[in-house]
Amino acid sequence: MADAPPAPKKLTKKELRVLERQKAALTDTYGEKPLIQSQERPGNVYKSYVAVDGEYRAVAALHPELQGESFWVRGHLQSVRAKSKIAFLTLREQTATIQAILHESDEVTKPMIKFAAGV
């Protein structure tokens, strides 16, 4: 007969608090965010914009010279394809599209890639 597997080591209260803080810090970078609703500013038309150097630009106004730069994007998610440590996202504004890539690093965790794949 095989012996029962050893019981897992019990964590102390301090270790549990540290683990909770680490988990909370990572989940602040992704997840369900509040919906941006246009009821706050009636009459304005909301489009997809990209923030480059602190300025918002339309997705269609992006050019190849920005390749490799980091910037914030707000747009419509057209498609997502994810593998184990990387995810490819296609963002769209009318007929213009851009591709975003998430790859596992210190700031991008595997659960974040899994979340992006499920959007």
The first five atom37 places (N, CA, C, CB, O) and aatype in JSON, in Angstrom:
{
  "aatype": [12, 0, 3, 0, 14, 14, 0, 14, 11, 11, 10, 16, 11, 11, 6, 10, 1, 19, 10, 6, 1, 5, 11, 0, 0, 10, 16, 3, 16, 18, 7, 6, 11, 14, 10, 9, 5, 15, 5, 6, 1, 14, 7, 2, 19, 18, 11, 15, 18, 19, 0, 19, 3, 7, 6, 18, 1, 0, 19, 0, 0, 10, 8, 14, 6, 10, 5, 7, 6, 15, 13, 17, 19, 1, 7, 8, 10, 5, 15, 19, 1, 0, 11, 15, 11, 9, 0, 13, 10, 16, 10, 1, 6, 5, 16, 0, 16, 9, 5, 0, 9, 10, 8, 6, 15, 3, 6, 19, 16, 11, 14, 12, 9, 11, 13, 0, 0, 7, 19],
  "atom_mask": [
    [1, 1, 1, 1, 1],
    [1, 1, 1, 1, 1],
    [1, 1, 1, 1, 1],
    [1, 1, 1, 1, 1],
    [1, 1, 1, 1, 1],
    [1, 1, 1, 1, 1],
    [1, 1, 1, 1, 1],
    [1, 1, 1, 1, 1],
    [1, 1, 1, 1, 1],
    [1, 1, 1, 1, 1],
    [1, 1, 1, 1, 1],
    [1, 1, 1, 1, 1],
    [1, 1, 1, 1, 1],
    [1, 1, 1, 1, 1],
    [1, 1, 1, 1, 1],
    [1, 1, 1, 1, 1],
    [1, 1, 1, 1, 1],
    [1, 1, 1, 1, 1],
    [1, 1, 1, 1, 1],
    [1, 1, 1, 1, 1],
    [1, 1, 1, 1, 1],
    [1, 1, 1, 1, 1],
    [1, 1, 1, 1, 1],
    [1, 1, 1, 1, 1],
    [1, 1, 1, 1, 1],
    [1, 1, 1, 1, 1],
    [1, 1, 1, 1, 1],
    [1, 1, 1, 1, 1],
    [1, 1, 1, 1, 1],
    [1, 1, 1, 1, 1],
    [1, 1, 1, 0, 1],
    [1, 1, 1, 1, 1],
    [1, 1, 1, 1, 1],
    [1, 1, 1, 1, 1],
    [1, 1, 1, 1, 1],
    [1, 1, 1, 1, 1],
    [1, 1, 1, 1, 1],
    [1, 1, 1, 1, 1],
    [1, 1, 1, 1, 1],
    [1, 1, 1, 1, 1],
    [1, 1, 1, 1, 1],
    [1, 1, 1, 1, 1],
    [1, 1, 1, 0, 1],
    [1, 1, 1, 1, 1],
    [1, 1, 1, 1, 1],
    [1, 1, 1, 1, 1],
    [1, 1, 1, 1, 1],
    [1, 1, 1, 1, 1],
    [1, 1, 1, 1, 1],
    [1, 1, 1, 1, 1],
    [1, 1, 1, 1, 1],
    [1, 1, 1, 1, 1],
    [1, 1, 1, 1, 1],
    [1, 1, 1, 0, 1],
    [1, 1, 1, 1, 1],
    [1, 1, 1, 1, 1],
    [1, 1, 1, 1, 1],
    [1, 1, 1, 1, 1],
    [1, 1, 1, 1, 1],
    [1, 1, 1, 1, 1],
    [1, 1, 1, 1, 1],
    [1, 1, 1, 1, 1],
    [1, 1, 1, 1, 1],
    [1, 1, 1, 1, 1],
    [1, 1, 1, 1, 1],
    [1, 1, 1, 1, 1],
    [1, 1, 1, 1, 1],
    [1, 1, 1, 0, 1],
    [1, 1, 1, 1, 1],
    [1, 1, 1, 1, 1],
    [1, 1, 1, 1, 1],
    [1, 1, 1, 1, 1],
    [1, 1, 1, 1, 1],
    [1, 1, 1, 1, 1],
    [1, 1, 1, 0, 1],
    [1, 1, 1, 1, 1],
    [1, 1, 1, 1, 1],
    [1, 1, 1, 1, 1],
    [1, 1, 1, 1, 1],
    [1, 1, 1, 1, 1],
    [1, 1, 1, 1, 1],
    [1, 1, 1, 1, 1],
    [1, 1, 1, 1, 1],
    [1, 1, 1, 1, 1],
    [1, 1, 1, 1, 1],
    [1, 1, 1, 1, 1],
    [1, 1, 1, 1, 1],
    [1, 1, 1, 1, 1],
    [1, 1, 1, 1, 1],
    [1, 1, 1, 1, 1],
    [1, 1, 1, 1, 1],
    [1, 1, 1, 1, 1],
    [1, 1, 1, 1, 1],
    [1, 1, 1, 1, 1],
    [1, 1, 1, 1, 1],
    [1, 1, 1, 1, 1],
    [1, 1, 1, 1, 1],
    [1, 1, 1, 1, 1],
    [1, 1, 1, 1, 1],
    [1, 1, 1, 1, 1],
    [1, 1, 1, 1, 1],
    [1, 1, 1, 1, 1],
    [1, 1, 1, 1, 1],
    [1, 1, 1, 1, 1],
    [1, 1, 1, 1, 1],
    [1, 1, 1, 1, 1],
    [1, 1, 1, 1, 1],
    [1, 1, 1, 1, 1],
    [1, 1, 1, 1, 1],
    [1, 1, 1, 1, 1],
    [1, 1, 1, 1, 1],
    [1, 1, 1, 1, 1],
    [1, 1, 1, 1, 1],
    [1, 1, 1, 1, 1],
    [1, 1, 1, 1, 1],
    [1, 1, 1, 1, 1],
    [1, 1, 1, 1, 1],
    [1, 1, 1, 0, 1],
    [1, 1, 1, 1, 1]
  ],
  "atom_positions": [
    [[0.83, -1.19, 0.0], [0.0, 0.0, 0.0], [0.87, 1.25, 0.0], [-0.94, 0.0, 1.2], [1.91, 1.31, 0.65]],
    [[0.41, 2.22, -0.74], [1.15, 3.48, -0.81], [0.81, 4.34, 0.4], [0.83, 4.23, -2.12], [-0.33, 4.38, 0.86]],
    [[1.83, 5.02, 0.89], [1.6, 5.93, 2.01], [0.85, 7.16, 1.53], [2.95, 6.34, 2.67], [0.95, 7.55, 0.37]],
    [[0.11, 7.77, 2.42], [-0.63, 9.0, 2.09], [0.38, 10.12, 1.87], [-1.65, 9.37, 3.22], [1.42, 10.16, 2.53]],
    [[0.08, 11.04, 0.95], [1.01, 12.15, 0.72], [1.12, 13.01, 1.98], [0.55, 13.0, -0.48], [0.16, 13.13, 2.74]],
    [[2.29, 13.62, 2.19], [2.47, 14.44, 3.39], [1.55, 15.67, 3.34], [3.94, 14.88, 3.53], [1.26, 16.21, 2.27]],
    [[1.11, 16.08, 4.5], [0.22, 17.25, 4.59], [1.0, 18.5, 4.2], [-0.37, 17.4, 6.03], [2.18, 18.63, 4.55]],
    [[0.36, 19.44, 3.47], [1.06, 20.65, 3.09], [1.41, 21.49, 4.32], [0.21, 21.47, 2.11], [0.69, 21.47, 5.32]],
    [[2.51, 22.23, 4.22], [2.97, 23.06, 5.33], [1.96, 24.17, 5.59], [4.37, 23.66, 5.02], [1.52, 24.85, 4.66]],
    [[1.6, 24.36, 6.84], [0.67, 25.43, 7.2], [1.42, 26.76, 7.21], [0.0, 25.15, 8.6], [2.53, 26.85, 7.74]],
    [[0.8, 27.78, 6.63], [1.41, 29.1, 6.61], [1.02, 29.88, 7.86], [0.99, 29.88, 5.35], [-0.08, 29.73, 8.38]],
    [[1.95, 30.7, 8.33], [1.65, 31.54, 9.48], [0.76, 32.69, 9.05], [2.95, 32.08, 10.14], [0.59, 32.94, 7.85]],
    [[0.19, 33.39, 10.02], [-0.68, 34.53, 9.7], [0.09, 35.6, 8.94], [-1.27, 35.12, 10.98], [-0.45, 36.22, 8.02]],
    [[1.34, 35.82, 9.32], [2.16, 36.84, 8.64], [2.41, 36.45, 7.19], [3.51, 37.03, 9.38], [2.3, 37.29, 6.3]],
    [[2.73, 35.18, 6.94], [2.96, 34.71, 5.57], [1.69, 34.82, 4.73], [3.45, 33.26, 5.59], [1.75, 35.17, 3.55]],
    [[0.54, 34.53, 5.34], [-0.74, 34.67, 4.62], [-1.01, 36.12, 4.25], [-1.89, 34.12, 5.48], [-1.46, 36.4, 3.14]],
    [[-0.73, 37.06, 5.17], [-0.93, 38.49, 4.89], [-0.02, 38.95, 3.75], [-0.66, 39.33, 6.15], [-0.45, 39.7, 2.87]],
    [[1.23, 38.5, 3.76], [2.18, 38.87, 2.7], [1.69, 38.34, 1.35], [3.59, 38.33, 3.01], [1.74, 39.06, 0.36]],
    [[1.23, 37.09, 1.32], [0.71, 36.52, 0.07], [-0.51, 37.27, -0.43], [0.37, 35.04, 0.27], [-0.64, 37.5, -1.63]],
    [[-1.41, 37.66, 0.48], [-2.6, 38.42, 0.08], [-2.22, 39.78, -0.49], [-3.54, 38.62, 1.29], [-2.79, 40.21, -1.49]],
    [[-1.23, 40.46, 0.13], [-0.79, 41.76, -0.38], [-0.17, 41.63, -1.77], [0.22, 42.4, 0.58], [-0.42, 42.46, -2.64]],
    [[0.64, 40.59, -1.98], [1.25, 40.38, -3.28], [0.19, 40.1, -4.34], [2.25, 39.22, -3.23], [0.26, 40.63, -5.45]],
    [[-0.78, 39.28, -4.0], [-1.85, 38.96, -4.94], [-2.68, 40.2, -5.27], [-2.76, 37.85, -4.36], [-3.04, 40.41, -6.43]],
    [[-2.98, 41.02, -4.26], [-3.76, 42.24, -4.48], [-3.0, 43.23, -5.35], [-4.12, 42.89, -3.13], [-3.59, 43.9, -6.19]],
    [[-1.68, 43.33, -5.15], [-0.88, 44.27, -5.95], [-0.89, 43.88, -7.42], [0.56, 44.32, -5.43], [-0.94, 44.75, -8.28]],
    [[-0.85, 42.59, -7.72], [-0.84, 42.15, -9.11], [-2.2, 42.3, -9.77], [-0.4, 40.7, -9.19], [-2.28, 42.63, -10.95]],
    [[-3.28, 42.07, -9.02], [-4.6, 42.16, -9.63], [-5.05, 43.6, -9.83], [-5.61, 41.43, -8.78], [-6.05, 43.83, -10.52]],
    [[-4.36, 44.58, -9.26], [-4.7, 45.98, -9.5], [-4.37, 46.4, -10.93], [-3.97, 46.88, -8.51], [-4.9, 47.4, -11.42]],
    [[-3.5, 45.65, -11.61], [-3.07, 46.04, -12.95], [-4.01, 45.55, -14.05], [-1.7, 45.52, -13.21], [-3.85, 45.94, -15.21]],
    [[-4.97, 44.7, -13.73], [-5.92, 44.21, -14.72], [-7.21, 43.82, -14.03], [-5.33, 43.02, -15.51], [-7.29, 43.87, -12.8]],
    [[-8.2, 43.45, -14.79], [-9.46, 43.0, -14.23], [-10.62, 43.84, -14.71], [0.0, 0.0, 0.0], [-10.46, 44.71, -15.57]],
    [[-11.78, 43.59, -14.15], [-12.98, 44.33, -14.53], [-12.88, 45.75, -14.0], [-14.25, 43.63, -13.98], [-12.7, 45.97, -12.8]],
    [[-12.99, 46.71, -14.88], [-12.95, 48.12, -14.52], [-14.34, 48.71, -14.73], [-11.89, 48.9, -15.35], [-15.14, 48.15, -15.48]],
    [[-14.64, 49.84, -14.07], [-15.95, 50.46, -14.26], [-16.13, 50.89, -15.72], [-16.12, 51.67, -13.33], [-15.18, 51.29, -16.38]],
    [[-17.35, 50.8, -16.19], [-17.68, 51.17, -17.55], [-17.62, 52.68, -17.72], [-19.07, 50.65, -17.93], [-18.16, 53.42, -16.9]],
    [[-16.97, 53.14, -18.78], [-16.93, 54.57, -19.09], [-18.22, 54.87, -19.83], [-15.66, 54.96, -19.94], [-18.41, 54.44, -20.97]],
    [[-19.1, 55.62, -19.19], [-20.41, 55.88, -19.78], [-20.5, 57.32, -20.25], [-21.52, 55.56, -18.78], [-20.0, 58.23, -19.6]],
    [[-21.15, 57.5, -21.37], [-21.26, 58.83, -21.96], [-22.31, 59.7, -21.29], [-21.57, 58.72, -23.43], [-22.47, 60.86, -21.66]],
    [[-23.04, 59.18, -20.31], [-24.06, 59.98, -19.67], [-23.47, 61.14, -18.88], [-24.9, 59.12, -18.76], [-24.18, 62.09, -18.56]],
    [[-22.17, 61.09, -18.57], [-21.53, 62.17, -17.83], [-21.38, 63.42, -18.68], [-20.18, 61.72, -17.32], [-21.45, 64.53, -18.16]],
    [[-21.17, 63.27, -19.98], [-20.97, 64.39, -20.89], [-21.89, 64.22, -22.1], [-19.48, 64.5, -21.34], [-21.43, 63.76, -23.15]],
    [[-23.14, 64.58, -21.98], [-24.06, 64.38, -23.11], [-23.63, 65.22, -24.31], [-25.49, 64.74, -22.7], [-23.16, 66.35, -24.18]],
    [[-23.81, 64.64, -25.48], [-23.48, 65.35, -26.71], [-22.11, 65.03, -27.26], [0.0, 0.0, 0.0], [-21.86, 65.26, -28.44]],
    [[-21.2, 64.51, -26.43], [-19.87, 64.17, -26.91], [-19.88, 62.79, -27.55], [-18.84, 64.23, -25.77], [-20.6, 61.89, -27.09]],
    [[-19.09, 62.61, -28.59], [-18.96, 61.32, -29.24], [-17.67, 60.69, -28.74], [-18.97, 61.45, -30.82], [-16.61, 61.31, -28.82]],
    [[-17.76, 59.46, -28.23], [-16.58, 58.78, -27.72], [-16.05, 57.82, -28.77], [-16.9, 58.03, -26.41], [-16.79, 56.99, -29.3]],
    [[-14.77, 57.95, -29.06], [-14.11, 57.08, -30.01], [-12.95, 56.38, -29.31], [-13.61, 57.87, -31.26], [-12.67, 56.64, -28.14]],
    [[-12.3, 55.51, -30.03], [-11.11, 54.85, -29.52], [-9.94, 55.81, -29.68], [-10.85, 53.5, -30.25], [-9.75, 56.39, -30.75]],
    [[-9.17, 55.97, -28.64], [-8.02, 56.86, -28.7], [-6.8, 56.17, -28.12], [-8.29, 58.17, -27.96], [-6.92, 55.21, -27.35]],
    [[-5.64, 56.66, -28.51], [-4.38, 56.15, -28.02], [-3.65, 57.31, -27.36], [-3.53, 55.52, -29.17], [-3.61, 58.41, -27.91]],
    [[-3.08, 57.08, -26.17], [-2.31, 58.12, -25.48], [-0.84, 57.92, -25.8], [-2.56, 58.09, -23.94], [-0.24, 56.94, -25.37]],
    [[-0.25, 58.85, -26.56], [1.16, 58.82, -26.9], [1.77, 60.1, -26.36], [1.4, 58.67, -28.45], [1.31, 61.19, -26.69]],
    [[2.81, 59.98, -25.53], [3.45, 61.14, -24.92], [2.43, 62.01, -24.18], [4.17, 61.97, -25.98], [2.52, 63.24, -24.24]],
    [[1.49, 61.4, -23.5], [0.51, 62.14, -22.73], [-0.62, 62.72, -23.54], [0.0, 0.0, 0.0], [-1.52, 63.35, -22.97]],
    [[-0.62, 62.54, -24.86], [-1.69, 63.06, -25.71], [-2.5, 61.89, -26.26], [-1.11, 63.93, -26.86], [-1.98, 60.81, -26.52]],
    [[-3.79, 62.14, -26.43], [-4.66, 61.13, -27.03], [-4.71, 61.32, -28.54], [-6.09, 61.18, -26.42], [-4.9, 62.44, -29.03]],
    [[-4.55, 60.24, -29.26], [-4.63, 60.27, -30.72], [-5.58, 59.16, -31.18], [-3.21, 60.09, -31.37], [-5.76, 58.16, -30.5]],
    [[-6.17, 59.36, -32.34], [-7.05, 58.34, -32.91], [-6.2, 57.16, -33.37], [-7.88, 58.92, -34.1], [-5.05, 57.33, -33.76]],
    [[-6.77, 55.96, -33.33], [-6.06, 54.76, -33.77], [-5.62, 54.91, -35.22], [-6.95, 53.51, -33.61], [-4.52, 54.47, -35.58]],
    [[-6.45, 55.52, -36.05], [-6.11, 55.7, -37.46], [-4.92, 56.64, -37.66], [-7.32, 56.23, -38.23], [-4.27, 56.61, -38.7]],
    [[-4.62, 57.48, -36.65], [-3.52, 58.44, -36.78], [-2.17, 57.85, -36.39], [-3.8, 59.65, -35.92], [-1.16, 58.54, -36.47]],
    [[-2.13, 56.59, -35.97], [-0.85, 55.97, -35.62], [-0.03, 55.71, -36.87], [-1.08, 54.65, -34.85], [-0.58, 55.5, -37.96]],
    [[1.28, 55.72, -36.71], [2.16, 55.5, -37.86], [3.26, 54.52, -37.48], [2.77, 56.85, -38.35], [3.51, 54.3, -36.29]],
    [[3.93, 53.93, -38.47], [4.93, 52.88, -38.2], [6.1, 53.32, -37.32], [5.47, 52.37, -39.5], [6.76, 52.48, -36.71]],
    [[6.38, 54.62, -37.25], [7.5, 55.09, -36.44], [7.27, 54.85, -34.94], [7.75, 56.57, -36.69], [8.22, 54.86, -34.16]],
    [[6.02, 54.63, -34.54], [5.7, 54.37, -33.13], [5.88, 52.9, -32.75], [4.28, 54.8, -32.83], [5.68, 52.54, -31.59]],
    [[6.26, 52.06, -33.7], [6.43, 50.63, -33.42], [7.48, 50.45, -32.33], [6.83, 49.87, -34.7], [8.56, 51.03, -32.39]],
    [[7.16, 49.64, -31.34], [8.08, 49.37, -30.24], [7.9, 50.3, -29.06], [0.0, 0.0, 0.0], [8.46, 50.04, -27.99]],
    [[7.15, 51.38, -29.21], [6.89, 52.32, -28.12], [5.79, 51.76, -27.21], [6.49, 53.71, -28.67], [5.0, 50.92, -27.64]],
    [[5.75, 52.23, -25.98], [4.7, 51.84, -25.04], [3.73, 53.0, -24.89], [5.28, 51.43, -23.66], [4.15, 54.15, -24.72]],
    [[2.43, 52.7, -24.93], [1.42, 53.74, -24.74], [0.11, 53.1, -24.33], [1.23, 54.57, -26.03], [-0.08, 51.89, -24.47]],
    [[-0.81, 53.92, -23.81], [-2.12, 53.47, -23.37], [-3.08, 53.48, -24.54], [-2.66, 54.34, -22.23], [-3.02, 54.37, -25.4]],
    [[-3.97, 52.48, -24.57], [-4.94, 52.37, -25.66], [-6.33, 52.17, -25.07], [-4.56, 51.21, -26.63], [-6.5, 51.44, -24.1]],
    [[-7.32, 52.82, -25.68], [-8.72, 52.55, -25.35], [-9.44, 52.35, -26.67], [-9.38, 53.71, -24.51], [-9.47, 53.25, -27.5]],
    [[-10.0, 51.17, -26.87], [-10.67, 50.89, -28.13], [-11.56, 49.67, -28.02], [0.0, 0.0, 0.0], [-11.8, 49.15, -26.93]],
    [[-12.04, 49.23, -29.16], [-12.88, 48.04, -29.24], [-11.98, 46.84, -29.47], [-13.95, 48.17, -30.37], [-11.15, 46.85, -30.38]],
    [[-12.15, 45.82, -28.66], [-11.35, 44.61, -28.82], [-12.0, 43.74, -29.88], [-11.23, 43.84, -27.47], [-13.12, 43.26, -29.71]],
    [[-11.29, 43.54, -30.99], [-11.84, 42.78, -32.1], [-11.58, 41.29, -31.94], [-11.27, 43.27, -33.42], [-12.48, 40.47, -32.13]],
    [[-10.34, 40.93, -31.59], [-10.02, 39.51, -31.42], [-8.86, 39.34, -30.45], [-9.68, 38.87, -32.78], [-8.05, 40.25, -30.26]],
    [[-8.8, 38.16, -29.84], [-7.72, 37.8, -28.91], [-7.28, 36.39, -29.23], [-8.18, 37.92, -27.42], [-8.11, 35.49, -29.41]],
    [[-5.97, 36.2, -29.29], [-5.42, 34.85, -29.45], [-4.32, 34.69, -28.42], [-4.89, 34.59, -30.92], [-3.35, 35.45, -28.44]],
    [[-4.45, 33.73, -27.54], [-3.48, 33.57, -26.46], [-2.87, 32.18, -26.48], [-4.14, 33.83, -25.11], [-3.54, 31.18, -26.74]],
    [[-1.6, 32.14, -26.2], [-0.87, 30.9, -25.97], [-0.39, 30.93, -24.52], [0.34, 30.72, -26.98], [-0.83, 31.8, -23.77]],
    [[0.47, 30.03, -24.12], [0.82, 29.91, -22.71], [1.38, 31.19, -22.09], [1.82, 28.81, -22.55], [0.91, 31.6, -21.03]],
    [[2.36, 31.84, -22.71], [2.99, 33.0, -22.1], [2.83, 34.28, -22.92], [4.44, 32.74, -21.9], [3.48, 35.28, -22.63]],
    [[1.96, 34.27, -23.93], [1.81, 35.44, -24.79], [0.38, 35.54, -25.3], [2.81, 35.38, -25.98], [-0.29, 34.52, -25.51]],
    [[-0.08, 36.76, -25.5], [-1.43, 36.98, -26.05], [-1.35, 38.08, -27.1], [-2.45, 37.36, -24.92], [-0.65, 39.08, -26.91]],
    [[-2.05, 37.9, -28.21], [-2.14, 38.88, -29.28], [-3.55, 39.45, -29.28], [-1.78, 38.25, -30.67], [-4.52, 38.69, -29.33]],
    [[-3.68, 40.76, -29.22], [-4.98, 41.42, -29.2], [-5.08, 42.34, -30.4], [-5.18, 42.22, -27.88], [-4.12, 43.05, -30.72]],
    [[-6.22, 42.34, -31.07], [-6.47, 43.26, -32.18], [-7.48, 44.28, -31.71], [-6.97, 42.5, -33.46], [-8.61, 43.93, -31.34]],
    [[-7.08, 45.56, -31.73], [-7.94, 46.65, -31.31], [-8.39, 47.42, -32.54], [-7.22, 47.59, -30.31], [-7.63, 47.59, -33.49]],
    [[-9.64, 47.89, -32.51], [-10.22, 48.47, -33.72], [-10.92, 49.78, -33.42], [-11.18, 47.49, -34.36], [-11.55, 49.96, -32.38]],
    [[-10.81, 50.71, -34.38], [-11.6, 51.93, -34.41], [-12.06, 52.1, -35.86], [-10.79, 53.19, -33.9], [-11.25, 52.4, -36.73]],
    [[-13.32, 51.93, -36.11], [-13.91, 51.96, -37.44], [-13.15, 51.01, -38.36], [-13.9, 53.4, -38.02], [-13.24, 49.79, -38.16]],
    [[-12.39, 51.49, -39.34], [-11.67, 50.58, -40.24], [-10.2, 50.44, -39.86], [-11.77, 51.07, -41.66], [-9.5, 49.63, -40.47]],
    [[-9.72, 51.19, -38.89], [-8.32, 51.13, -38.47], [-8.15, 50.08, -37.37], [-7.82, 52.52, -37.99], [-8.97, 50.01, -36.45]],
    [[-7.1, 49.28, -37.47], [-6.81, 48.29, -36.44], [-5.34, 48.36, -36.05], [-7.16, 46.86, -36.93], [-4.49, 48.75, -36.85]],
    [[-5.06, 47.98, -34.8], [-3.68, 47.82, -34.35], [-3.6, 46.51, -33.58], [-3.21, 49.04, -33.46], [-4.61, 46.03, -33.06]],
    [[-2.41, 45.95, -33.51], [-2.21, 44.71, -32.77], [-1.4, 45.01, -31.52], [-1.51, 43.63, -33.65], [-0.37, 45.68, -31.58]],
    [[-1.87, 44.5, -30.39], [-1.16, 44.64, -29.12], [-0.68, 43.26, -28.69], [-2.07, 45.29, -28.03], [-1.31, 42.25, -28.99]],
    [[0.43, 43.24, -27.98], [1.01, 41.98, -27.53], [1.22, 42.05, -26.02], [2.35, 41.69, -28.26], [1.78, 43.01, -25.5]],
    [[0.76, 41.02, -25.33], [1.04, 40.85, -23.9], [1.96, 39.65, -23.78], [-0.28, 40.65, -23.05], [1.63, 38.56, -24.25]],
    [[3.12, 39.83, -23.14], [3.98, 38.68, -22.9], [4.35, 38.66, -21.42], [5.26, 38.73, -23.79], [4.47, 39.7, -20.78]],
    [[4.52, 37.47, -20.89], [4.77, 37.3, -19.46], [6.07, 37.99, -19.06], [4.82, 35.81, -19.09], [7.12, 37.78, -19.67]],
    [[5.97, 38.81, -18.02], [7.13, 39.53, -17.48], [6.84, 39.83, -16.01], [7.43, 40.84, -18.29], [5.93, 39.26, -15.42]],
    [[7.63, 40.74, -15.42], [7.39, 41.12, -14.03], [6.06, 41.84, -13.87], [8.52, 41.99, -13.51], [5.38, 41.66, -12.86]],
    [[5.69, 42.67, -14.85], [4.45, 43.45, -14.76], [3.24, 42.71, -15.34], [4.62, 44.76, -15.48], [2.11, 42.96, -14.93]],
    [[3.48, 41.8, -16.27], [2.39, 41.05, -16.91], [2.47, 39.61, -16.43], [2.48, 41.13, -18.49], [3.39, 38.87, -16.79]],
    [[1.5, 39.23, -15.61], [1.51, 37.88, -15.04], [0.71, 36.92, -15.92], [0.94, 37.9, -13.61], [-0.05, 37.34, -16.79]],
    [[0.9, 35.64, -15.67], [0.16, 34.63, -16.41], [-1.35, 34.77, -16.2], [0.61, 33.23, -16.0], [-2.11, 34.61, -17.16]],
    [[-1.83, 35.06, -14.97], [-3.28, 35.29, -14.81], [-3.79, 36.49, -15.62], [-3.61, 35.51, -13.34], [-4.94, 36.49, -16.05]],
    [[-2.95, 37.5, -15.82], [-3.36, 38.65, -16.64], [-3.54, 38.23, -18.09], [-2.31, 39.79, -16.54], [-4.49, 38.66, -18.74]],
    [[-2.65, 37.4, -18.6], [-2.77, 36.89, -19.97], [-4.03, 36.03, -20.09], [-1.51, 36.08, -20.38], [-4.74, 36.1, -21.09]],
    [[-4.29, 35.22, -19.07], [-5.49, 34.38, -19.07], [-6.75, 35.25, -19.04], [-5.48, 33.41, -17.86], [-7.73, 34.94, -19.71]],
    [[-6.72, 36.34, -18.27], [-7.86, 37.26, -18.21], [-8.09, 37.9, -19.58], [-7.62, 38.36, -17.14], [-9.23, 37.99, -20.05]],
    [[-7.0, 38.35, -20.23], [-7.12, 38.98, -21.55], [-7.69, 38.0, -22.57], [-5.75, 39.5, -22.03], [-8.46, 38.39, -23.44]],
    [[-7.32, 36.73, -22.46], [-7.82, 35.72, -23.4], [-9.32, 35.5, -23.22], [-7.07, 34.4, -23.21], [-10.0, 35.11, -24.17]],
    [[-9.83, 35.74, -22.02], [-11.24, 35.5, -21.76], [-12.14, 36.7, -21.98], [0.0, 0.0, 0.0], [-13.35, 36.6, -21.81]],
    [[-11.57, 37.82, -22.38], [-12.38, 39.04, -22.57], [-13.23, 38.91, -23.8], [-11.49, 40.29, -22.69], [-13.98, 39.83, -24.13]]
  ]
}
